[in-house]
Amino acid sequence: MVTVLGDDLDATALAARVGVSARHLARLFLDQLGQTPAQFVRTARAEAAAQPHPGHELGRAHELPPRTRTTARP
């Protein structure tokens, strides 16, 4: 599921993908993961957003030298 985080991932859509009712899917998530499908998707999206993108300058920000401020901001 993590590879499709940009798709429609509401409980009804997820349930349809796996062939169960939305309520049954919610029960499975709560039983197995301790969270609702919405909580799982929200957490997975936040974790994916926090990962650096390969080859992207911001993904290597920790490798850049610190900036020095030469002028004061108003």
C-alpha contacts under 8 A as a table, 3 or more apart, distances in Angstrom:
res1	aa1	res2	aa2	distance
1	M	4	V	5.62
1	M	5	L	6.92
2	V	5	L	5.59
2	V	44	A	6.73
4	V	7	D	5.51
5	L	8	D	7.96
5	L	9	L	7.35
5	L	41	V	7.37
5	L	44	A	7.63
5	L	45	R	6.31
8	D	13	A	6.64
9	L	12	T	7.94
9	L	13	A	5.85
9	L	14	L	5.72
9	L	38	A	7.94
9	L	41	V	7.21
10	D	13	A	5.41
10	D	14	L	6.19
10	D	37	P	7.70
10	D	38	A	6.75
11	A	14	L	5.11
11	A	15	A	5.94
11	A	22	A	5.52
11	A	25	L	7.46
11	A	26	A	7.50
11	A	37	P	6.25
11	A	38	A	6.96
12	T	15	A	5.12
12	T	16	A	6.15
12	T	21	S	7.41
12	T	22	A	5.15
13	A	16	A	5.13
13	A	17	R	6.32
14	L	17	R	5.13
14	L	18	V	6.60
14	L	22	A	7.66
15	A	18	V	5.35
15	A	19	G	5.84
15	A	20	V	5.11
15	A	21	S	5.55
15	A	22	A	5.11
15	A	25	L	5.96
16	A	19	G	4.98
16	A	20	V	6.31
16	A	21	S	7.20
16	A	22	A	7.86
20	V	24	H	6.34
20	V	25	L	6.43
21	S	24	H	5.18
21	S	25	L	6.19
22	A	25	L	5.08
22	A	26	A	6.20
23	R	26	A	5.08
23	R	27	R	6.31
24	H	27	R	5.04
24	H	28	L	6.19
25	L	28	L	5.04
25	L	29	F	6.17
25	L	37	P	7.64
26	A	29	F	5.14
26	A	30	L	6.13
26	A	36	T	5.69
26	A	37	P	6.15
27	R	30	L	5.11
27	R	31	D	5.98
27	R	36	T	7.97
28	L	31	D	5.12
28	L	32	Q	5.90
28	L	33	L	7.95
29	F	32	Q	5.28
29	F	33	L	5.27
29	F	34	G	6.47
29	F	35	Q	5.96
29	F	36	T	5.65
29	F	37	P	6.14
30	L	33	L	5.52
30	L	34	G	4.31
30	L	35	Q	4.82
30	L	36	T	5.68
31	D	34	G	5.84
35	Q	39	Q	5.96
35	Q	40	F	6.43
36	T	39	Q	5.17
36	T	40	F	6.27
37	P	40	F	5.04
37	P	41	V	6.16
38	A	41	V	5.16
38	A	42	R	6.06
39	Q	42	R	5.12
39	Q	43	T	6.11
40	F	43	T	5.23
40	F	44	A	6.06
41	V	44	A	5.05
41	V	45	R	6.03
42	R	45	R	5.24
42	R	46	A	6.20
43	T	46	A	5.11
43	T	47	E	6.11
44	A	47	E	5.14
44	A	48	A	6.07
45	R	48	A	5.06
45	R	49	A	6.07
46	A	49	A	5.10
46	A	50	A	6.27
47	E	50	A	5.15
47	E	51	Q	6.63
48	A	51	Q	5.38
49	A	52	P	7.80
51	Q	59	G	7.76
52	P	56	H	7.52
52	P	58	L	7.18
52	P	59	G	4.13
52	P	60	R	7.42
53	H	56	H	5.53
53	H	58	L	7.86
53	H	59	G	5.39
54	P	59	G	6.59
55	G	59	G	7.04
55	G	60	R	7.91
56	H	59	G	5.17
56	H	60	R	6.95
57	E	60	R	5.43
57	E	61	A	6.54
58	L	61	A	4.93
59	G	62	H	7.95
60	R	63	E	5.43
60	R	64	L	7.02
61	A	64	L	5.34
69	R	72	A	7.25
